[in-house]
Amino acid sequence: MTPPGRPDISNAFRNALETADRPLLGIWLMLNSFNATEGISWAGFDWATIDGEHAPIELPDVVHHLRILEGSPTAPIVRLAWNDPILLKRHLDIGVGSFMLPFVQSAQEARTAVQAMHYPPRGLRGMAGMHRADRFGHVPDYTETASENLFLICQIETVHAMDNLEEILAVDGVDSVFFGPSDLSASFGRPGDAQGEMVTELILRARDRAAASGKFVGALAADDEQARKFLSAGFDYVNVAIDAALLFRAADARAADYRRLGHALIKV
């Protein structure tokens, strides 16, 4: 029996960015619901971030979310809990290709991430004989070609990171920066004001600085108005929704509507 051809392990998110003629629209996955992820994966978003930082999503969960998204038009990104070589190694071996790392504040921290992602001699990634990333041994040249299919996003979330933006972008192996308005608002002394004018303008100015590097630039939008501004400003990709927020806000609105109706029907 003739074995199947070499599995395609190319990076879906990088491919989408390089071929898009418009900003790519994303959604954050925090519910850790495989059914929700599957439904969302066909909704029309270009990419989805599996959030391992602020959601109860662990390594076995990530595998299932990847399997769902890899069979859909929505490209997966995984946000790790931290810029940690062990976390990177374990997620690389299960087939994560696009990583988002929180709180990268310096070029050295970015270089540490790059080293952890790549095999020697470029980096320090540990070797494994068979894993999901090489389709359990069915990609014979995986070790030689793995670096071609990785994508590293460094989150810019603090005053210090903003000051070091150009140095972070200059690190070979950093493919993109991504601005998080919530942590930026806190770092700049305005916690809870992620959608405010000050934070929005700060991110817009930083986008121009980042775009000068020739690398991709993304952001999370805290509300619809901010999303429209980011999309109009030329960001390459913008997160415009969160699965949990869509569910809970719709539930709140539904309950409120019928509670008002119920009160109107109370007999006096």
Backbone torsions as a table, in degrees:
resi	resn	phi	psi	omega
1	MET	NA	131.9	-179.0
2	THR	-76.7	126.7	179.3
3	PRO	-68.4	156.7	178.8
4	PRO	-66.9	166.3	179.6
5	GLY	-69.9	175.1	-179.0
6	ARG	-62.3	127.7	179.0
7	PRO	-61.5	146.4	178.2
8	ASP	-83.5	113.5	178.3
9	ILE	-115.7	20.8	178.7
10	SER	-64.1	156.3	-174.7
11	ASN	-83.0	111.0	-175.2
12	ALA	-64.9	-36.5	-178.6
13	PHE	-69.6	-45.3	177.0
14	ARG	-60.3	-43.7	179.8
15	ASN	-59.8	-41.4	180.0
16	ALA	-65.0	-42.9	179.5
17	LEU	-63.6	-41.2	-174.9
18	GLU	-74.4	-19.1	-177.6
19	THR	-110.0	-5.7	-175.4
20	ALA	-75.4	145.6	173.5
21	ASP	-110.0	19.7	-179.3
22	ARG	-157.3	166.3	174.9
23	PRO	-64.3	141.9	178.4
24	LEU	-86.5	137.2	-176.4
25	LEU	-99.6	132.7	-176.8
26	GLY	-125.0	165.8	176.6
27	ILE	-136.0	144.0	178.9
28	TRP	-92.2	134.7	179.4
29	LEU	-108.6	110.9	-177.6
30	MET	-122.6	-14.5	-175.6
31	LEU	-72.1	-21.7	-173.4
32	ASN	55.9	38.8	176.9
33	SER	-109.1	119.2	-179.1
34	PHE	-68.1	-35.0	176.8
35	ASN	-65.6	-42.0	178.4
36	ALA	-63.5	-43.3	179.0
37	THR	-61.3	-41.8	-179.3
38	GLU	-64.5	-44.3	178.2
39	GLY	-63.9	-43.6	-179.6
40	ILE	-65.1	-33.0	-175.6
41	SER	-63.2	-17.7	178.9
42	TRP	-108.5	11.2	-175.3
43	ALA	-81.1	-19.1	179.8
44	GLY	118.8	1.7	174.8
45	PHE	-74.6	148.3	-179.6
46	ASP	-82.4	-30.4	-177.3
47	TRP	-150.2	159.6	179.3
48	ALA	-141.1	135.8	177.9
49	THR	-99.3	119.2	173.0
50	ILE	-82.3	111.8	-168.1
51	ASP	-91.8	102.6	177.2
52	GLY	-93.7	5.3	179.7
53	GLU	-95.0	-54.2	-174.0
54	HIS	-110.5	13.0	178.0
55	ALA	-129.3	154.9	-178.7
56	PRO	-79.6	63.9	-177.9
57	ILE	-117.3	118.0	-177.6
58	GLU	-111.3	177.3	-172.6
59	LEU	-52.5	-48.3	179.0
60	PRO	-62.3	-33.3	177.5
61	ASP	-65.9	-41.4	-178.5
62	VAL	-58.2	-40.2	179.4
63	VAL	-56.4	-45.3	-177.7
64	HIS	-67.8	-41.6	177.3
65	HIS	-62.7	-39.4	177.7
66	LEU	-61.1	-45.6	-178.8
67	ARG	-59.7	-38.7	179.1
68	ILE	-67.1	-51.1	-174.3
69	LEU	-69.2	-34.0	-179.3
70	GLU	-66.9	-18.6	176.2
71	GLY	-98.1	16.3	-176.1
72	SER	-131.0	175.8	177.3
73	PRO	-79.4	-0.3	-174.9
74	THR	-99.4	120.4	-176.7
75	ALA	-78.4	136.1	-179.5
76	PRO	-87.6	142.5	167.6
77	ILE	-126.5	143.9	176.3
78	VAL	-118.0	123.4	173.0
79	ARG	-94.8	121.0	178.4
80	LEU	-81.6	164.4	178.9
81	ALA	-68.5	-27.1	-177.2
82	TRP	-165.4	164.7	176.8
83	ASN	-79.5	79.9	-171.7
84	ASP	-125.9	125.6	-177.3
85	PRO	-58.1	-34.9	-179.5
86	ILE	-70.3	-43.5	175.8
87	LEU	-60.5	-43.6	179.3
88	LEU	-61.2	-46.5	-178.9
89	LYS	-58.9	-46.3	-176.3
90	ARG	-66.8	-38.5	-179.4
91	HIS	-76.6	-31.5	173.3
92	LEU	-60.7	-43.0	-176.3
93	ASP	-68.9	-23.0	176.8
94	ILE	-90.0	2.5	172.2
95	GLY	103.1	11.7	174.7
96	VAL	-68.5	130.4	179.0
97	GLY	-109.6	-30.0	-178.6
98	SER	-115.5	119.0	-177.0
99	PHE	-113.6	139.9	168.3
100	MET	-116.5	124.6	-177.9
101	LEU	-112.5	126.9	-178.7
102	PRO	-77.5	155.6	169.5
103	PHE	53.1	42.2	171.1
104	VAL	-80.5	117.9	-169.8
105	GLN	-115.9	-4.6	-177.3
106	SER	-153.2	164.3	176.6
107	ALA	-62.9	-35.7	179.8
108	GLN	-65.4	-40.5	177.2
109	GLU	-64.1	-37.5	177.3
110	ALA	-65.7	-41.6	179.0
111	ARG	-64.3	-36.8	177.5
112	THR	-60.0	-42.4	178.5
113	ALA	-64.6	-44.7	-179.1
114	VAL	-61.1	-43.8	179.3
115	GLN	-61.0	-39.9	-178.4
116	ALA	-68.6	-23.4	-175.3
117	MET	-86.4	-18.0	-170.5
118	HIS	-119.3	146.3	177.7
119	TYR	-70.3	156.5	172.2
120	PRO	-59.7	149.0	8.6
121	PRO	-87.3	-7.2	-179.1
122	ARG	-68.8	-37.9	-175.2
123	GLY	-140.8	-155.6	-173.1
124	LEU	-126.9	16.8	-178.5
125	ARG	-61.2	134.8	-179.7
126	GLY	-71.8	147.3	-178.7
127	MET	-87.9	140.7	173.6
128	ALA	-136.8	141.7	-174.0
129	GLY	-74.3	-29.8	-175.7
130	MET	-157.2	129.3	179.0
131	HIS	-159.3	176.2	-176.6
132	ARG	-64.5	-32.4	-177.8
133	ALA	-60.8	-35.5	177.9
134	ASP	-99.2	22.2	178.7
135	ARG	53.8	43.1	174.5
136	PHE	56.3	45.8	174.6
137	GLY	91.8	2.9	-177.4
138	HIS	-93.4	4.7	171.7
139	VAL	-115.9	88.5	-170.1
140	PRO	-62.7	-26.1	-179.8
141	ASP	-103.8	26.2	-175.9
142	TYR	-57.5	-46.6	-176.9
143	THR	-58.4	-38.3	-177.9
144	GLU	-77.0	-26.2	-172.2
145	THR	-112.5	-2.4	-174.2
146	ALA	-56.7	-40.9	-176.0
147	SER	-61.7	-29.0	-178.1
148	GLU	-67.6	-18.8	-171.6
149	ASN	-113.3	19.9	179.0
150	LEU	-109.1	151.5	-179.2
151	PHE	-141.6	123.0	-176.0
152	LEU	-113.8	122.6	176.6
153	ILE	-111.7	124.1	175.9
154	CYS	-101.2	125.0	178.4
155	GLN	-80.5	134.9	177.7
156	ILE	-105.9	109.4	-168.8
157	GLU	-135.3	5.3	-177.2
158	THR	-139.4	165.7	174.9
159	VAL	-57.5	-43.7	-177.5
160	HIS	-62.6	-42.3	178.8
161	ALA	-64.1	-40.3	177.2
162	MET	-59.9	-42.3	179.4
163	ASP	-63.3	-30.7	-176.4
164	ASN	-102.9	18.2	-171.9
165	LEU	-56.5	-50.1	-177.3
166	GLU	-63.8	-37.8	179.6
167	GLU	-67.4	-38.2	177.6
168	ILE	-64.0	-45.3	-179.5
169	LEU	-65.6	-26.0	-178.2
170	ALA	-76.4	-10.4	-178.8
171	VAL	-71.3	125.1	177.3
172	ASP	-65.4	124.1	-176.9
173	GLY	110.0	-16.7	170.9
174	VAL	-84.6	119.2	-176.1
175	ASP	-94.8	-22.3	-173.1
176	SER	-163.8	157.6	166.1
177	VAL	-118.1	155.2	-175.4
178	PHE	-139.2	125.8	-174.9
179	PHE	-94.7	128.4	178.4
180	GLY	-108.0	107.9	-173.6
181	PRO	-66.6	-30.1	-176.9
182	SER	-65.5	-52.2	179.7
183	ASP	-69.9	-33.5	176.3
184	LEU	-63.1	-41.0	179.5
185	SER	-61.5	-40.4	179.1
186	ALA	-66.9	-44.1	-177.9
187	SER	-63.8	-31.3	179.8
188	PHE	-93.2	15.6	174.1
189	GLY	82.3	17.8	-179.8
190	ARG	-128.9	56.5	-177.1
191	PRO	-60.5	138.6	-179.8
192	GLY	84.4	2.8	-178.1
193	ASP	-114.9	42.8	-175.3
194	ALA	-59.9	-32.5	-177.3
195	GLN	-95.0	4.2	-176.3
196	GLY	-69.0	163.0	-176.3
197	GLU	-62.8	-39.6	-177.7
198	MET	-61.6	-47.8	-178.6
199	VAL	-68.2	-40.4	179.4
200	THR	-60.1	-47.5	-179.8
201	GLU	-65.7	-36.0	177.4
202	LEU	-59.8	-45.8	-179.1
203	ILE	-69.4	-38.7	179.1
204	LEU	-62.4	-42.3	178.4
205	ARG	-66.6	-38.8	179.3
206	ALA	-66.9	-32.5	177.3
207	ARG	-58.0	-42.2	-180.0
208	ASP	-64.3	-40.1	177.3
209	ARG	-63.7	-43.5	-177.6
210	ALA	-69.0	-40.2	-178.3
211	ALA	-61.6	-27.5	179.7
212	ALA	-63.7	-19.4	179.7
213	SER	-76.7	-16.1	-175.8
214	GLY	83.7	1.5	179.3
215	LYS	-97.0	165.6	-175.9
216	PHE	-74.0	146.8	-177.2
217	VAL	-130.7	128.3	-180.0
218	GLY	-130.3	171.1	178.9
219	ALA	-158.1	155.7	170.6
220	LEU	-98.7	130.4	178.7
221	ALA	-94.7	132.2	-177.7
222	ALA	-81.8	-20.9	175.2
223	ASP	-155.7	178.6	-174.7
224	ASP	-65.2	-39.2	-179.6
225	GLU	-63.8	-44.0	178.5
226	GLN	-64.8	-38.3	178.3
227	ALA	-59.8	-44.8	179.8
228	ARG	-63.1	-39.1	178.9
229	LYS	-65.6	-42.4	180.0
230	PHE	-66.5	-42.4	179.7
231	LEU	-63.8	-40.0	-179.2
232	SER	-72.1	-24.5	-175.4
233	ALA	-81.0	-8.2	176.7
234	GLY	101.0	15.6	172.8
235	PHE	-61.1	145.1	-179.3
236	ASP	-75.3	-31.2	179.7
237	TYR	-153.9	140.5	-175.1
238	VAL	-136.9	131.3	172.5
239	ASN	-81.5	124.9	-173.8
240	VAL	-118.4	1.8	-177.2
241	ALA	-158.3	158.2	174.3
242	ILE	-130.8	129.8	-175.3
243	ASP	-57.9	-43.6	-179.3
244	ALA	-63.5	-42.0	-179.7
245	ALA	-64.9	-39.9	178.0
246	LEU	-59.8	-44.4	-179.1
247	LEU	-68.0	-50.6	-172.1
248	PHE	-70.3	-38.2	179.0
249	ARG	-68.0	-38.4	176.5
250	ALA	-65.4	-39.1	178.3
251	ALA	-65.4	-43.7	177.9
252	ASP	-58.7	-47.0	-177.5
253	ALA	-65.4	-40.4	-179.3
254	ARG	-64.8	-47.0	179.7
255	ALA	-61.9	-42.6	-179.2
256	ALA	-63.8	-41.0	179.7
257	ASP	-59.9	-47.7	-175.8
258	TYR	-78.2	-25.2	173.6
259	ARG	-66.1	-41.5	176.4
260	ARG	-62.3	-42.7	178.4
261	LEU	-61.8	-42.0	179.3
262	GLY	-61.8	-42.7	178.4
263	HIS	-64.1	-35.9	-178.8
264	ALA	-67.7	-23.4	-177.2
265	LEU	-93.6	-2.0	179.6
266	ILE	-64.1	129.8	-178.8
267	LYS	-82.6	134.7	178.5
268	VAL	-112.6	NA	NA
